[in-house]
Amino acid sequence: MTHGTLGGMIIKDIITGKENPWIELYSPSRITMKTTGDYLHEVGNMVAQYADWFTSEDIKEADQLRPGEGAVVSSGMKKIAMYRNEENYLHTCSAVCPHLGGILQWNADEKSFDCPMHGSRFTAEGKVINGPATSDLKQIMTNQQTI
């Protein structure tokens, strides 16, 4: 919203010929090879995040999780976010961020699942903490919920 307002003010100043210190900063011709390189670097970083679909999981089986720990496990092409709470109950949900499909990573310090692509965060049980994701993780029922 801020940039929309600034855009309107800048366009008005361009049309009326009024000096505006922000015109140069927001000019479409401001893009240089340096900014193009930065842009391509960031695009490459984003694409690399999708490689997590093909990398190995944090652990092989839920039995490896101790109370208070979380991890991402592969089941075929599915990625499952698992968290074993202090009462030894196993929470399982999709490890795919509902925003743009990045694979989540376990954050042991915050006890949350975080998306490395755009910063969405989820509780250990899969509830969205902050976006850009706007929905919780899809719950996955396993036959070992109370191991």
Phi and psi in radians as a Rosetta constraint file:
Dihedral C 1 N 2 CA 2 C 2 CIRCULARHARMONIC -1.073 0.35
Dihedral N 2 CA 2 C 2 N 3 CIRCULARHARMONIC -0.801 0.35
Dihedral C 2 N 3 CA 3 C 3 CIRCULARHARMONIC -1.181 0.35
Dihedral N 3 CA 3 C 3 N 4 CIRCULARHARMONIC -0.554 0.35
Dihedral C 3 N 4 CA 4 C 4 CIRCULARHARMONIC -1.120 0.35
Dihedral N 4 CA 4 C 4 N 5 CIRCULARHARMONIC -0.749 0.35
Dihedral C 4 N 5 CA 5 C 5 CIRCULARHARMONIC -1.131 0.35
Dihedral N 5 CA 5 C 5 N 6 CIRCULARHARMONIC -0.812 0.35
Dihedral C 5 N 6 CA 6 C 6 CIRCULARHARMONIC -1.045 0.35
Dihedral N 6 CA 6 C 6 N 7 CIRCULARHARMONIC -0.742 0.35
Dihedral C 6 N 7 CA 7 C 7 CIRCULARHARMONIC -1.010 0.35
Dihedral N 7 CA 7 C 7 N 8 CIRCULARHARMONIC -0.783 0.35
Dihedral C 7 N 8 CA 8 C 8 CIRCULARHARMONIC -1.090 0.35
Dihedral N 8 CA 8 C 8 N 9 CIRCULARHARMONIC -0.738 0.35
Dihedral C 8 N 9 CA 9 C 9 CIRCULARHARMONIC -1.156 0.35
Dihedral N 9 CA 9 C 9 N 10 CIRCULARHARMONIC -0.712 0.35
Dihedral C 9 N 10 CA 10 C 10 CIRCULARHARMONIC -1.176 0.35
Dihedral N 10 CA 10 C 10 N 11 CIRCULARHARMONIC -0.779 0.35
Dihedral C 10 N 11 CA 11 C 11 CIRCULARHARMONIC -1.051 0.35
Dihedral N 11 CA 11 C 11 N 12 CIRCULARHARMONIC -0.738 0.35
Dihedral C 11 N 12 CA 12 C 12 CIRCULARHARMONIC -1.041 0.35
Dihedral N 12 CA 12 C 12 N 13 CIRCULARHARMONIC -0.766 0.35
Dihedral C 12 N 13 CA 13 C 13 CIRCULARHARMONIC -1.166 0.35
Dihedral N 13 CA 13 C 13 N 14 CIRCULARHARMONIC -0.650 0.35
Dihedral C 13 N 14 CA 14 C 14 CIRCULARHARMONIC -1.119 0.35
Dihedral N 14 CA 14 C 14 N 15 CIRCULARHARMONIC -0.794 0.35
Dihedral C 14 N 15 CA 15 C 15 CIRCULARHARMONIC -1.119 0.35
Dihedral N 15 CA 15 C 15 N 16 CIRCULARHARMONIC -0.716 0.35
Dihedral C 15 N 16 CA 16 C 16 CIRCULARHARMONIC -1.517 0.35
Dihedral N 16 CA 16 C 16 N 17 CIRCULARHARMONIC -0.084 0.35
Dihedral C 16 N 17 CA 17 C 17 CIRCULARHARMONIC 1.348 0.35
Dihedral N 17 CA 17 C 17 N 18 CIRCULARHARMONIC 0.295 0.35
Dihedral C 17 N 18 CA 18 C 18 CIRCULARHARMONIC -1.434 0.35
Dihedral N 18 CA 18 C 18 N 19 CIRCULARHARMONIC 2.467 0.35
Dihedral C 18 N 19 CA 19 C 19 CIRCULARHARMONIC -1.104 0.35
Dihedral N 19 CA 19 C 19 N 20 CIRCULARHARMONIC 2.406 0.35
Dihedral C 19 N 20 CA 20 C 20 CIRCULARHARMONIC -2.538 0.35
Dihedral N 20 CA 20 C 20 N 21 CIRCULARHARMONIC 2.118 0.35
Dihedral C 20 N 21 CA 21 C 21 CIRCULARHARMONIC -1.170 0.35
Dihedral N 21 CA 21 C 21 N 22 CIRCULARHARMONIC -0.225 0.35
Dihedral C 21 N 22 CA 22 C 22 CIRCULARHARMONIC -1.646 0.35
Dihedral N 22 CA 22 C 22 N 23 CIRCULARHARMONIC -0.156 0.35
Dihedral C 22 N 23 CA 23 C 23 CIRCULARHARMONIC -1.008 0.35
Dihedral N 23 CA 23 C 23 N 24 CIRCULARHARMONIC -0.817 0.35
Dihedral C 23 N 24 CA 24 C 24 CIRCULARHARMONIC -1.134 0.35
Dihedral N 24 CA 24 C 24 N 25 CIRCULARHARMONIC -0.720 0.35
Dihedral C 24 N 25 CA 25 C 25 CIRCULARHARMONIC -1.085 0.35
Dihedral N 25 CA 25 C 25 N 26 CIRCULARHARMONIC -0.671 0.35
Dihedral C 25 N 26 CA 26 C 26 CIRCULARHARMONIC -1.707 0.35
Dihedral N 26 CA 26 C 26 N 27 CIRCULARHARMONIC 0.124 0.35
Dihedral C 26 N 27 CA 27 C 27 CIRCULARHARMONIC -1.173 0.35
Dihedral N 27 CA 27 C 27 N 28 CIRCULARHARMONIC 2.351 0.35
Dihedral C 27 N 28 CA 28 C 28 CIRCULARHARMONIC -1.064 0.35
Dihedral N 28 CA 28 C 28 N 29 CIRCULARHARMONIC -0.424 0.35
Dihedral C 28 N 29 CA 29 C 29 CIRCULARHARMONIC -1.438 0.35
Dihedral N 29 CA 29 C 29 N 30 CIRCULARHARMONIC 0.063 0.35
Dihedral C 29 N 30 CA 30 C 30 CIRCULARHARMONIC -1.262 0.35
Dihedral N 30 CA 30 C 30 N 31 CIRCULARHARMONIC -0.283 0.35
Dihedral C 30 N 31 CA 31 C 31 CIRCULARHARMONIC -1.225 0.35
Dihedral N 31 CA 31 C 31 N 32 CIRCULARHARMONIC 2.195 0.35
Dihedral C 31 N 32 CA 32 C 32 CIRCULARHARMONIC -2.084 0.35
Dihedral N 32 CA 32 C 32 N 33 CIRCULARHARMONIC 3.070 0.35
Dihedral C 32 N 33 CA 33 C 33 CIRCULARHARMONIC -1.067 0.35
Dihedral N 33 CA 33 C 33 N 34 CIRCULARHARMONIC -0.570 0.35
Dihedral C 33 N 34 CA 34 C 34 CIRCULARHARMONIC -1.122 0.35
Dihedral N 34 CA 34 C 34 N 35 CIRCULARHARMONIC -0.838 0.35
Dihedral C 34 N 35 CA 35 C 35 CIRCULARHARMONIC -1.196 0.35
Dihedral N 35 CA 35 C 35 N 36 CIRCULARHARMONIC -0.569 0.35
Dihedral C 35 N 36 CA 36 C 36 CIRCULARHARMONIC -1.117 0.35
Dihedral N 36 CA 36 C 36 N 37 CIRCULARHARMONIC -0.725 0.35
Dihedral C 36 N 37 CA 37 C 37 CIRCULARHARMONIC -1.087 0.35
Dihedral N 37 CA 37 C 37 N 38 CIRCULARHARMONIC -0.747 0.35
Dihedral C 37 N 38 CA 38 C 38 CIRCULARHARMONIC -1.081 0.35
Dihedral N 38 CA 38 C 38 N 39 CIRCULARHARMONIC -0.750 0.35
Dihedral C 38 N 39 CA 39 C 39 CIRCULARHARMONIC -1.063 0.35
Dihedral N 39 CA 39 C 39 N 40 CIRCULARHARMONIC -0.829 0.35
Dihedral C 39 N 40 CA 40 C 40 CIRCULARHARMONIC -1.112 0.35
Dihedral N 40 CA 40 C 40 N 41 CIRCULARHARMONIC -0.622 0.35
Dihedral C 40 N 41 CA 41 C 41 CIRCULARHARMONIC -1.082 0.35
Dihedral N 41 CA 41 C 41 N 42 CIRCULARHARMONIC -0.782 0.35
Dihedral C 41 N 42 CA 42 C 42 CIRCULARHARMONIC -1.160 0.35
Dihedral N 42 CA 42 C 42 N 43 CIRCULARHARMONIC -0.684 0.35
Dihedral C 42 N 43 CA 43 C 43 CIRCULARHARMONIC -1.098 0.35
Dihedral N 43 CA 43 C 43 N 44 CIRCULARHARMONIC -0.750 0.35
Dihedral C 43 N 44 CA 44 C 44 CIRCULARHARMONIC -1.068 0.35
Dihedral N 44 CA 44 C 44 N 45 CIRCULARHARMONIC -0.700 0.35
Dihedral C 44 N 45 CA 45 C 45 CIRCULARHARMONIC -1.096 0.35
Dihedral N 45 CA 45 C 45 N 46 CIRCULARHARMONIC -0.744 0.35
Dihedral C 45 N 46 CA 46 C 46 CIRCULARHARMONIC -1.115 0.35
Dihedral N 46 CA 46 C 46 N 47 CIRCULARHARMONIC -0.774 0.35
Dihedral C 46 N 47 CA 47 C 47 CIRCULARHARMONIC -1.100 0.35
Dihedral N 47 CA 47 C 47 N 48 CIRCULARHARMONIC -0.663 0.35
Dihedral C 47 N 48 CA 48 C 48 CIRCULARHARMONIC -1.087 0.35
Dihedral N 48 CA 48 C 48 N 49 CIRCULARHARMONIC -0.538 0.35
Dihedral C 48 N 49 CA 49 C 49 CIRCULARHARMONIC -1.104 0.35
Dihedral N 49 CA 49 C 49 N 50 CIRCULARHARMONIC -0.536 0.35
Dihedral C 49 N 50 CA 50 C 50 CIRCULARHARMONIC -1.212 0.35
Dihedral N 50 CA 50 C 50 N 51 CIRCULARHARMONIC -0.275 0.35
Dihedral C 50 N 51 CA 51 C 51 CIRCULARHARMONIC -1.093 0.35
Dihedral N 51 CA 51 C 51 N 52 CIRCULARHARMONIC -0.371 0.35
Dihedral C 51 N 52 CA 52 C 52 CIRCULARHARMONIC -1.067 0.35
Dihedral N 52 CA 52 C 52 N 53 CIRCULARHARMONIC -0.315 0.35
Dihedral C 52 N 53 CA 53 C 53 CIRCULARHARMONIC -1.119 0.35
Dihedral N 53 CA 53 C 53 N 54 CIRCULARHARMONIC -0.446 0.35
Dihedral C 53 N 54 CA 54 C 54 CIRCULARHARMONIC -1.943 0.35
Dihedral N 54 CA 54 C 54 N 55 CIRCULARHARMONIC -0.089 0.35
Dihedral C 54 N 55 CA 55 C 55 CIRCULARHARMONIC -1.494 0.35
Dihedral N 55 CA 55 C 55 N 56 CIRCULARHARMONIC 2.902 0.35
Dihedral C 55 N 56 CA 56 C 56 CIRCULARHARMONIC -1.255 0.35
Dihedral N 56 CA 56 C 56 N 57 CIRCULARHARMONIC 2.856 0.35
Dihedral C 56 N 57 CA 57 C 57 CIRCULARHARMONIC -1.436 0.35
Dihedral N 57 CA 57 C 57 N 58 CIRCULARHARMONIC 2.973 0.35
Dihedral C 57 N 58 CA 58 C 58 CIRCULARHARMONIC -1.210 0.35
Dihedral N 58 CA 58 C 58 N 59 CIRCULARHARMONIC -0.723 0.35
Dihedral C 58 N 59 CA 59 C 59 CIRCULARHARMONIC -2.381 0.35
Dihedral N 59 CA 59 C 59 N 60 CIRCULARHARMONIC 2.881 0.35
Dihedral C 59 N 60 CA 60 C 60 CIRCULARHARMONIC -1.537 0.35
Dihedral N 60 CA 60 C 60 N 61 CIRCULARHARMONIC -0.688 0.35
Dihedral C 60 N 61 CA 61 C 61 CIRCULARHARMONIC -2.445 0.35
Dihedral N 61 CA 61 C 61 N 62 CIRCULARHARMONIC 2.732 0.35
Dihedral C 61 N 62 CA 62 C 62 CIRCULARHARMONIC -1.091 0.35
Dihedral N 62 CA 62 C 62 N 63 CIRCULARHARMONIC -0.471 0.35
Dihedral C 62 N 63 CA 63 C 63 CIRCULARHARMONIC -1.027 0.35
Dihedral N 63 CA 63 C 63 N 64 CIRCULARHARMONIC -0.380 0.35
Dihedral C 63 N 64 CA 64 C 64 CIRCULARHARMONIC -1.376 0.35
Dihedral N 64 CA 64 C 64 N 65 CIRCULARHARMONIC -0.242 0.35
Dihedral C 64 N 65 CA 65 C 65 CIRCULARHARMONIC -1.414 0.35
Dihedral N 65 CA 65 C 65 N 66 CIRCULARHARMONIC 2.254 0.35
Dihedral C 65 N 66 CA 66 C 66 CIRCULARHARMONIC -1.642 0.35
Dihedral N 66 CA 66 C 66 N 67 CIRCULARHARMONIC 2.802 0.35
Dihedral C 66 N 67 CA 67 C 67 CIRCULARHARMONIC -0.921 0.35
Dihedral N 67 CA 67 C 67 N 68 CIRCULARHARMONIC 2.326 0.35
Dihedral C 67 N 68 CA 68 C 68 CIRCULARHARMONIC 1.548 0.35
Dihedral N 68 CA 68 C 68 N 69 CIRCULARHARMONIC 0.043 0.35
Dihedral C 68 N 69 CA 69 C 69 CIRCULARHARMONIC -1.911 0.35
Dihedral N 69 CA 69 C 69 N 70 CIRCULARHARMONIC 2.686 0.35
Dihedral C 69 N 70 CA 70 C 70 CIRCULARHARMONIC -2.353 0.35
Dihedral N 70 CA 70 C 70 N 71 CIRCULARHARMONIC 2.834 0.35
Dihedral C 70 N 71 CA 71 C 71 CIRCULARHARMONIC -2.932 0.35
Dihedral N 71 CA 71 C 71 N 72 CIRCULARHARMONIC 2.923 0.35
Dihedral C 71 N 72 CA 72 C 72 CIRCULARHARMONIC -1.873 0.35
Dihedral N 72 CA 72 C 72 N 73 CIRCULARHARMONIC 2.297 0.35
Dihedral C 72 N 73 CA 73 C 73 CIRCULARHARMONIC -2.129 0.35
Dihedral N 73 CA 73 C 73 N 74 CIRCULARHARMONIC 2.494 0.35
Dihedral C 73 N 74 CA 74 C 74 CIRCULARHARMONIC -1.672 0.35
Dihedral N 74 CA 74 C 74 N 75 CIRCULARHARMONIC 2.432 0.35
Dihedral C 74 N 75 CA 75 C 75 CIRCULARHARMONIC -2.354 0.35
Dihedral N 75 CA 75 C 75 N 76 CIRCULARHARMONIC 1.603 0.35
Dihedral C 75 N 76 CA 76 C 76 CIRCULARHARMONIC 1.164 0.35
Dihedral N 76 CA 76 C 76 N 77 CIRCULARHARMONIC -2.217 0.35
Dihedral C 76 N 77 CA 77 C 77 CIRCULARHARMONIC -1.589 0.35
Dihedral N 77 CA 77 C 77 N 78 CIRCULARHARMONIC 0.017 0.35
Dihedral C 77 N 78 CA 78 C 78 CIRCULARHARMONIC -1.490 0.35
Dihedral N 78 CA 78 C 78 N 79 CIRCULARHARMONIC 2.488 0.35
Dihedral C 78 N 79 CA 79 C 79 CIRCULARHARMONIC -1.985 0.35
Dihedral N 79 CA 79 C 79 N 80 CIRCULARHARMONIC 2.210 0.35
Dihedral C 79 N 80 CA 80 C 80 CIRCULARHARMONIC -2.056 0.35
Dihedral N 80 CA 80 C 80 N 81 CIRCULARHARMONIC 2.216 0.35
Dihedral C 80 N 81 CA 81 C 81 CIRCULARHARMONIC -1.537 0.35
Dihedral N 81 CA 81 C 81 N 82 CIRCULARHARMONIC 2.105 0.35
Dihedral C 81 N 82 CA 82 C 82 CIRCULARHARMONIC -2.074 0.35
Dihedral N 82 CA 82 C 82 N 83 CIRCULARHARMONIC 2.447 0.35
Dihedral C 82 N 83 CA 83 C 83 CIRCULARHARMONIC -2.461 0.35
Dihedral N 83 CA 83 C 83 N 84 CIRCULARHARMONIC 2.253 0.35
Dihedral C 83 N 84 CA 84 C 84 CIRCULARHARMONIC -1.825 0.35
Dihedral N 84 CA 84 C 84 N 85 CIRCULARHARMONIC 2.020 0.35
Dihedral C 84 N 85 CA 85 C 85 CIRCULARHARMONIC -1.347 0.35
Dihedral N 85 CA 85 C 85 N 86 CIRCULARHARMONIC 3.090 0.35
Dihedral C 85 N 86 CA 86 C 86 CIRCULARHARMONIC -1.124 0.35
Dihedral N 86 CA 86 C 86 N 87 CIRCULARHARMONIC -0.397 0.35
Dihedral C 86 N 87 CA 87 C 87 CIRCULARHARMONIC -1.534 0.35
Dihedral N 87 CA 87 C 87 N 88 CIRCULARHARMONIC 0.144 0.35
Dihedral C 87 N 88 CA 88 C 88 CIRCULARHARMONIC 1.304 0.35
Dihedral N 88 CA 88 C 88 N 89 CIRCULARHARMONIC 0.310 0.35
Dihedral C 88 N 89 CA 89 C 89 CIRCULARHARMONIC -1.543 0.35
Dihedral N 89 CA 89 C 89 N 90 CIRCULARHARMONIC 2.308 0.35
Dihedral C 89 N 90 CA 90 C 90 CIRCULARHARMONIC -1.625 0.35
Dihedral N 90 CA 90 C 90 N 91 CIRCULARHARMONIC 2.049 0.35
Dihedral C 90 N 91 CA 91 C 91 CIRCULARHARMONIC -1.680 0.35
Dihedral N 91 CA 91 C 91 N 92 CIRCULARHARMONIC 2.303 0.35
Dihedral C 91 N 92 CA 92 C 92 CIRCULARHARMONIC -2.301 0.35
Dihedral N 92 CA 92 C 92 N 93 CIRCULARHARMONIC 2.381 0.35
Dihedral C 92 N 93 CA 93 C 93 CIRCULARHARMONIC -2.655 0.35
Dihedral N 93 CA 93 C 93 N 94 CIRCULARHARMONIC 2.988 0.35
Dihedral C 93 N 94 CA 94 C 94 CIRCULARHARMONIC -1.096 0.35
Dihedral N 94 CA 94 C 94 N 95 CIRCULARHARMONIC 2.415 0.35
Dihedral C 94 N 95 CA 95 C 95 CIRCULARHARMONIC -1.652 0.35
Dihedral N 95 CA 95 C 95 N 96 CIRCULARHARMONIC 0.280 0.35
Dihedral C 95 N 96 CA 96 C 96 CIRCULARHARMONIC -1.749 0.35
Dihedral N 96 CA 96 C 96 N 97 CIRCULARHARMONIC 2.127 0.35
Dihedral C 96 N 97 CA 97 C 97 CIRCULARHARMONIC -1.121 0.35
Dihedral N 97 CA 97 C 97 N 98 CIRCULARHARMONIC 2.251 0.35
Dihedral C 97 N 98 CA 98 C 98 CIRCULARHARMONIC -1.218 0.35
Dihedral N 98 CA 98 C 98 N 99 CIRCULARHARMONIC -0.153 0.35
Dihedral C 98 N 99 CA 99 C 99 CIRCULARHARMONIC -1.268 0.35
Dihedral N 99 CA 99 C 99 N 100 CIRCULARHARMONIC -1.124 0.35
Dihedral C 99 N 100 CA 100 C 100 CIRCULARHARMONIC -2.415 0.35
Dihedral N 100 CA 100 C 100 N 101 CIRCULARHARMONIC 0.322 0.35
Dihedral C 100 N 101 CA 101 C 101 CIRCULARHARMONIC 1.470 0.35
Dihedral N 101 CA 101 C 101 N 102 CIRCULARHARMONIC 0.299 0.35
Dihedral C 101 N 102 CA 102 C 102 CIRCULARHARMONIC -1.269 0.35
Dihedral N 102 CA 102 C 102 N 103 CIRCULARHARMONIC 2.694 0.35
Dihedral C 102 N 103 CA 103 C 103 CIRCULARHARMONIC -1.529 0.35
Dihedral N 103 CA 103 C 103 N 104 CIRCULARHARMONIC 2.238 0.35
Dihedral C 103 N 104 CA 104 C 104 CIRCULARHARMONIC -1.240 0.35
Dihedral N 104 CA 104 C 104 N 105 CIRCULARHARMONIC 2.802 0.35
Dihedral C 104 N 105 CA 105 C 105 CIRCULARHARMONIC -2.218 0.35
Dihedral N 105 CA 105 C 105 N 106 CIRCULARHARMONIC 2.516 0.35
Dihedral C 105 N 106 CA 106 C 106 CIRCULARHARMONIC -1.336 0.35
Dihedral N 106 CA 106 C 106 N 107 CIRCULARHARMONIC 2.278 0.35
Dihedral C 106 N 107 CA 107 C 107 CIRCULARHARMONIC -1.891 0.35
Dihedral N 107 CA 107 C 107 N 108 CIRCULARHARMONIC 1.706 0.35
Dihedral C 107 N 108 CA 108 C 108 CIRCULARHARMONIC -1.141 0.35
Dihedral N 108 CA 108 C 108 N 109 CIRCULARHARMONIC -0.554 0.35
Dihedral C 108 N 109 CA 109 C 109 CIRCULARHARMONIC -1.170 0.35
Dihedral N 109 CA 109 C 109 N 110 CIRCULARHARMONIC -0.742 0.35
Dihedral C 109 N 110 CA 110 C 110 CIRCULARHARMONIC -1.704 0.35
Dihedral N 110 CA 110 C 110 N 111 CIRCULARHARMONIC -0.110 0.35
Dihedral C 110 N 111 CA 111 C 111 CIRCULARHARMONIC 0.902 0.35
Dihedral N 111 CA 111 C 111 N 112 CIRCULARHARMONIC 0.997 0.35
Dihedral C 111 N 112 CA 112 C 112 CIRCULARHARMONIC -2.504 0.35
Dihedral N 112 CA 112 C 112 N 113 CIRCULARHARMONIC 2.828 0.35
Dihedral C 112 N 113 CA 113 C 113 CIRCULARHARMONIC -1.768 0.35
Dihedral N 113 CA 113 C 113 N 114 CIRCULARHARMONIC 2.172 0.35
Dihedral C 113 N 114 CA 114 C 114 CIRCULARHARMONIC -2.056 0.35
Dihedral N 114 CA 114 C 114 N 115 CIRCULARHARMONIC 2.512 0.35
Dihedral C 114 N 115 CA 115 C 115 CIRCULARHARMONIC -1.664 0.35
Dihedral N 115 CA 115 C 115 N 116 CIRCULARHARMONIC 2.121 0.35
Dihedral C 115 N 116 CA 116 C 116 CIRCULARHARMONIC -1.286 0.35
Dihedral N 116 CA 116 C 116 N 117 CIRCULARHARMONIC -0.223 0.35
Dihedral C 116 N 117 CA 117 C 117 CIRCULARHARMONIC -1.332 0.35
Dihedral N 117 CA 117 C 117 N 118 CIRCULARHARMONIC -0.921 0.35
Dihedral C 117 N 118 CA 118 C 118 CIRCULARHARMONIC -2.320 0.35
Dihedral N 118 CA 118 C 118 N 119 CIRCULARHARMONIC 0.125 0.35
Dihedral C 118 N 119 CA 119 C 119 CIRCULARHARMONIC 1.562 0.35
Dihedral N 119 CA 119 C 119 N 120 CIRCULARHARMONIC 0.152 0.35
Dihedral C 119 N 120 CA 120 C 120 CIRCULARHARMONIC -1.082 0.35
Dihedral N 120 CA 120 C 120 N 121 CIRCULARHARMONIC 2.549 0.35
Dihedral C 120 N 121 CA 121 C 121 CIRCULARHARMONIC -2.294 0.35
Dihedral N 121 CA 121 C 121 N 122 CIRCULARHARMONIC 2.549 0.35
Dihedral C 121 N 122 CA 122 C 122 CIRCULARHARMONIC -2.339 0.35
Dihedral N 122 CA 122 C 122 N 123 CIRCULARHARMONIC 2.586 0.35
Dihedral C 122 N 123 CA 123 C 123 CIRCULARHARMONIC -1.140 0.35
Dihedral N 123 CA 123 C 123 N 124 CIRCULARHARMONIC 2.958 0.35
Dihedral C 123 N 124 CA 124 C 124 CIRCULARHARMONIC -1.071 0.35
Dihedral N 124 CA 124 C 124 N 125 CIRCULARHARMONIC -0.398 0.35
Dihedral C 124 N 125 CA 125 C 125 CIRCULARHARMONIC -1.634 0.35
Dihedral N 125 CA 125 C 125 N 126 CIRCULARHARMONIC -0.009 0.35
Dihedral C 125 N 126 CA 126 C 126 CIRCULARHARMONIC 1.725 0.35
Dihedral N 126 CA 126 C 126 N 127 CIRCULARHARMONIC 0.143 0.35
Dihedral C 126 N 127 CA 127 C 127 CIRCULARHARMONIC -1.448 0.35
Dihedral N 127 CA 127 C 127 N 128 CIRCULARHARMONIC 2.363 0.35
Dihedral C 127 N 128 CA 128 C 128 CIRCULARHARMONIC -1.151 0.35
Dihedral N 128 CA 128 C 128 N 129 CIRCULARHARMONIC 2.298 0.35
Dihedral C 128 N 129 CA 129 C 129 CIRCULARHARMONIC -1.716 0.35
Dihedral N 129 CA 129 C 129 N 130 CIRCULARHARMONIC -0.937 0.35
Dihedral C 129 N 130 CA 130 C 130 CIRCULARHARMONIC -2.600 0.35
Dihedral N 130 CA 130 C 130 N 131 CIRCULARHARMONIC 2.738 0.35
Dihedral C 130 N 131 CA 131 C 131 CIRCULARHARMONIC -1.589 0.35
Dihedral N 131 CA 131 C 131 N 132 CIRCULARHARMONIC -3.031 0.35
Dihedral C 131 N 132 CA 132 C 132 CIRCULARHARMONIC -1.421 0.35
Dihedral N 132 CA 132 C 132 N 133 CIRCULARHARMONIC -0.220 0.35
Dihedral C 132 N 133 CA 133 C 133 CIRCULARHARMONIC -1.049 0.35
Dihedral N 133 CA 133 C 133 N 134 CIRCULARHARMONIC 2.465 0.35
Dihedral C 133 N 134 CA 134 C 134 CIRCULARHARMONIC -2.014 0.35
Dihedral N 134 CA 134 C 134 N 135 CIRCULARHARMONIC -0.023 0.35
Dihedral C 134 N 135 CA 135 C 135 CIRCULARHARMONIC -2.269 0.35
Dihedral N 135 CA 135 C 135 N 136 CIRCULARHARMONIC 2.752 0.35
Dihedral C 135 N 136 CA 136 C 136 CIRCULARHARMONIC -1.223 0.35
Dihedral N 136 CA 136 C 136 N 137 CIRCULARHARMONIC 2.911 0.35
Dihedral C 136 N 137 CA 137 C 137 CIRCULARHARMONIC -1.276 0.35
Dihedral N 137 CA 137 C 137 N 138 CIRCULARHARMONIC 2.567 0.35
Dihedral C 137 N 138 CA 138 C 138 CIRCULARHARMONIC -1.239 0.35
Dihedral N 138 CA 138 C 138 N 139 CIRCULARHARMONIC 2.178 0.35
Dihedral C 138 N 139 CA 139 C 139 CIRCULARHARMONIC -1.231 0.35
Dihedral N 139 CA 139 C 139 N 140 CIRCULARHARMONIC 2.495 0.35
Dihedral C 139 N 140 CA 140 C 140 CIRCULARHARMONIC -2.139 0.35
Dihedral N 140 CA 140 C 140 N 141 CIRCULARHARMONIC 2.154 0.35
Dihedral C 140 N 141 CA 141 C 141 CIRCULARHARMONIC -1.528 0.35
Dihedral N 141 CA 141 C 141 N 142 CIRCULARHARMONIC 2.320 0.35
Dihedral C 141 N 142 CA 142 C 142 CIRCULARHARMONIC -2.073 0.35
Dihedral N 142 CA 142 C 142 N 143 CIRCULARHARMONIC 2.924 0.35
Dihedral C 142 N 143 CA 143 C 143 CIRCULARHARMONIC -1.520 0.35
Dihedral N 143 CA 143 C 143 N 144 CIRCULARHARMONIC 0.222 0.35
Dihedral C 143 N 144 CA 144 C 144 CIRCULARHARMONIC -2.299 0.35
Dihedral N 144 CA 144 C 144 N 145 CIRCULARHARMONIC 0.750 0.35
Dihedral C 144 N 145 CA 145 C 145 CIRCULARHARMONIC -1.127 0.35
Dihedral N 145 CA 145 C 145 N 146 CIRCULARHARMONIC -0.403 0.35
Dihedral C 145 N 146 CA 146 C 146 CIRCULARHARMONIC -2.215 0.35
Dihedral N 146 CA 146 C 146 N 147 CIRCULARHARMONIC 0.738 0.35
